[in-house]
Amino acid sequence: MFTLSRLKNWMSAQKGKANHNNAEKHVAVLAFPFGTHAPPLLSLVRRIAAEAPMVTFSFFSTKKSNAALFSGAGNNGAGNHDEFLDNITYYDVNDGLPEGFVPSGSPVEGIHFFIQAMPENFKNAMDLAVTDTGKSITCLVTDAFYWFGADIAEKMHAKWIPLWTAGAHSLLIHVFTDLIRENLADNKDGDTKNVDFLPGFPELEVADLPEGVIDDINGPFATMLHKMGLELSRATAVPINSFASIHTVIESKLEAKFKLLLNVGPFILTTPQRMVTDEHGCLPWLNKHENYSVVYISFGSTITPPPHELAALAESLEECGYPFIWAFKGNPEEKLPKGFAERTKTKGKIVPWAPQIEILKHSSVGVCFTHSGWNSVLDCIVGGVPMISRPFFGDQRLNARMLESVWHIGVGVDNGVLSKESCKKALELIMSSETGKIMRQKVEQLKGAALQAVERNGSSATNFNTLIEIVTT
């Protein structure tokens, strides 16, 4: 796995080997500053920038996003260098919020304002970067959401490289949105349950589709994703945070739609990651437990299940008696059943933050309760850990469907809700049954495919070299 400290050393070594023909190359990187989109894009760019130290990279995101991404590097709005690579400079773009804006508490409010500010906010910041560097932009690397990248790149006579940070199966949905809407046009009352006309989804249901595909299709986010699906065919190449063989049928359909599809993941193995500390002693605690005996629980960095579901999960853990580590946001004394933490202190460990990747690689972990975000799914696959899914929004329901119905490396909870009985049933299935052993074998096979893909001559490693060449030459 690449780390940022290794990347910095690599950068120093590469300076003497730099191709001076690249000195006039200027790559503009446009990040989507919400959720878990910007960090993987920055990791991708850091890997590319390290191998092309004479190429100039300008990274564009909001002030808030940049402050989090480049913590420690200082942030004055423009002209700030990455603390690890001095050929990356970051710039703040307008977040679109009105002056004196007071948040209402809606999680999508800020996203909608930002979408309304696009693409002018990026154009203004890119003009500044061109002035600062004296170099025209030769390549546009963007979050795949930014459908307007096709037009901007065409006007600049530049390449357009949109990064899809999730899996190929969720990208397929957005590329085939018009087909889905056409086939489900008569499903106004929700009569149709199965979506049986898309390749690679043997058991897909209407309820698994992301928001905005067939409902609220005129909303800002839905409109952005629809336009994305229509414009990606114009991209020079579409890199994806995934690896070959995980969904071959779906990949072949996308390859027919795009000029070039590049699996360059999993990013946790192919791009630089920040070193993390185990400040709460999770790994020493895991060392005291038998193989496959511990339940790991994490619903990602932004999601907290509702109180009644948290209580149901806690009750199931207590009744089943499996050891557990729970990465818990907020105060567990307030949000979990009274006395739960005290009653389970010999069996469980509740922490505000956990080194997830290292935990999932530990031999004592037998299952992960997850929201099925794509990054977490990949973490579990690389760790060889089966999953229990409680998806919430976006591509999470699609990911959960793939885990259960296609890859057979996980199971969902009944009706998609954490109830005591559904949690107990899922835990016992994976931790204590023959089916669970088979799931573990299947996830180990996917883990092997992922590791093979990132080897020196593996498919992801080869694709990454292709991507570097496209971006920097």
Secondary structure, DSSP 8 states (H G I E B T S, - for coil): --BHHHHHHHHHHHHTT--GGGGG-EEEEE---STTSHHHHHHHHHHHHHH-TTSEEEEEEEHHHHHHHTTTS--SSSSEE-SS-TTEEEEEE-----TT----S-TTHHHHHHHHHTTHHHHHHHHHHHHHHT----EEEEETT-TTHHHHHHHHT-EEEEEB-S-HHHHHHHHTHHHHHHHTTT-TTS---B--SSTT-TT-BGGGS-TTSSSSTTSHHHHHHHHHHHHGGGSS-EEESS-TTSSHHHHHHHHHHSS-EEE---HHHHS-B-----TT-HHHHHTTS-TT-EEEE--TTT----HHHHHHHHHHHHHH---EEEE--S-HHHHS-TTHHHHTTTTEEEES---HHHHHHSTTEEEEEE---HHHHHHHHHHT--EEE---STTHHHHHHIIIIIS-SEEE-GGGS--HHHHHHHHHHHHHSHHHHHHHHHHHHHHHHHHHHTSTTSHHHHHHHHHHHHHH-
